Amino acid sequence: MTGLADADWSMVVREAVSLSENMLRFADEDVQMVAHLYSGSQDICIRKQIAPLAKVASGLVKLLTLVEERADRFHPSVLPDVRVIAHLARGAADGILELERSDLVRSGNRDAVLMRRIEEWRDRAHAAADRILHKVRER
């Protein structure tokens, strides 16, 4: 076990920071859109409404993939943290799917293509989290 090189750590940290920053930015955009909707100054566009969460879901999958690729090289002292990240990511993916599904249904929009993409991100996040947990349990 050689451990992670600085470049590997830097990539994981960069992706985690990017996901965090995007989540904050998307949350702010969502609040602004809701304010416009309530004031009546903006029409509802379901694709724009759920786009922030879809971007978070794809970022989550990217981060999990980076962690998965490096899971067998993490120092044993951080393995509990890696397991927590995997479980939280799986829960976040489930939450995103349910929020977006309810937004689509509530809007009367039956966008099958968009729902398949969201379900695919959730499935990919689950699969990556499962592989991460398997890798760190073996150690």
C-alpha positions in Angstrom: 0.0 0.0 0.0 1.7 3.1 -1.2 -0.9 5.7 -0.2 -2.2 8.5 -2.4 0.2 10.8 -4.2 -0.2 14.5 -3.6 -1.7 14.9 -7.1 -4.3 12.3 -6.4 -5.3 14.1 -3.1 -5.3 17.4 -4.9 -7.7 16.1 -7.5 -10.1 14.7 -4.9 -10.0 17.8 -2.8 -10.5 20.1 -5.9 -13.6 18.1 -6.9 -15.0 18.1 -3.4 -14.5 21.9 -3.1 -16.1 22.4 -6.6 -19.1 20.3 -5.6 -19.5 22.3 -2.3 -19.2 25.6 -4.2 -21.7 24.5 -6.8 -24.2 23.3 -4.2 -24.1 26.7 -2.5 -24.4 28.5 -5.9 -27.2 26.3 -7.0 -29.0 26.8 -3.7 -28.8 30.5 -4.1 -30.1 30.3 -7.7 -32.9 28.1 -6.6 -33.9 30.6 -3.9 -33.9 33.4 -6.4 -36.0 31.4 -8.9 -38.6 30.6 -6.2 -38.8 34.3 -5.3 -39.4 35.2 -9.0 -42.0 32.5 -9.3 -43.9 33.7 -6.1 -43.8 37.2 -7.3 -45.2 36.2 -10.7 -42.3 37.7 -12.6 -41.1 34.4 -14.1 -42.9 31.5 -15.7 -42.2 28.0 -14.5 -39.7 26.1 -16.6 -39.3 22.7 -15.1 -36.0 22.0 -16.8 -34.5 25.2 -15.4 -36.1 24.5 -12.0 -34.5 21.1 -11.6 -31.2 21.9 -13.4 -29.3 22.8 -10.3 -30.0 19.5 -8.6 -29.2 17.6 -11.7 -25.8 19.4 -11.8 -25.2 18.4 -8.2 -26.1 14.8 -9.0 -23.6 14.7 -11.8 -20.9 16.3 -9.6 -21.6 13.8 -6.9 -21.1 10.9 -9.3 -17.8 12.5 -10.5 -16.6 12.9 -6.9 -17.6 9.3 -6.0 -15.8 8.0 -9.0 -12.6 9.8 -8.0 -12.8 8.4 -4.4 -13.6 4.9 -5.8 -10.5 5.0 -8.0 -8.4 5.8 -5.0 -10.2 3.8 -2.2 -7.6 1.0 -2.0 -4.9 3.6 -1.3 -6.4 5.5 1.5 -4.6 5.4 4.8 -6.4 3.2 7.3 -7.0 6.2 9.6 -9.3 7.8 7.1 -11.3 4.7 6.2 -14.2 5.5 8.6 -14.5 8.9 6.9 -14.5 7.3 3.5 -17.4 5.0 4.6 -19.3 8.0 5.9 -18.8 9.9 2.6 -20.0 6.8 0.6 -23.2 6.5 2.8 -23.9 10.2 2.7 -23.5 10.3 -1.1 -25.9 7.5 -1.6 -28.4 9.3 0.6 -27.9 12.5 -1.3 -28.4 10.8 -4.6 -31.7 9.3 -3.3 -32.8 12.7 -2.1 -32.0 14.4 -5.4 -34.0 11.7 -7.3 -37.0 12.1 -5.1 -37.0 15.9 -5.2 -36.7 16.0 -9.0 -39.3 13.3 -9.5 -41.8 15.2 -7.3 -41.0 18.4 -9.1 -41.6 16.7 -12.5 -44.9 15.1 -11.3 -46.1 18.3 -9.6 -45.5 20.3 -12.7 -47.4 17.9 -14.9 -44.3 17.4 -16.9 -43.6 13.8 -18.0 -40.1 14.3 -19.2 -39.0 10.7 -19.6 -35.6 11.5 -20.9 -34.8 13.7 -18.0 -36.1 11.2 -15.4 -33.9 8.5 -17.0 -30.9 10.7 -16.7 -31.6 11.5 -13.0 -32.2 7.8 -12.3 -29.0 6.9 -14.0 -27.0 9.4 -11.9 -28.6 7.9 -8.8 -27.8 4.3 -9.9 -24.2 5.3 -10.7 -23.8 7.0 -7.3 -25.2 3.9 -5.6 -22.9 1.6 -7.5 -19.8 3.7 -6.9 -20.7 4.0 -3.1 -21.1 0.2 -3.0 -17.8 -0.4 -4.6 -16.1 2.1 -2.3 -17.6 0.4 0.8 -16.5 -3.0 -0.6 -12.9 -1.8 -1.1 -12.5 -0.2 2.3 -14.2 -3.1 4.2 -11.6 -5.5 2.7 -8.8 -3.6 4.3 
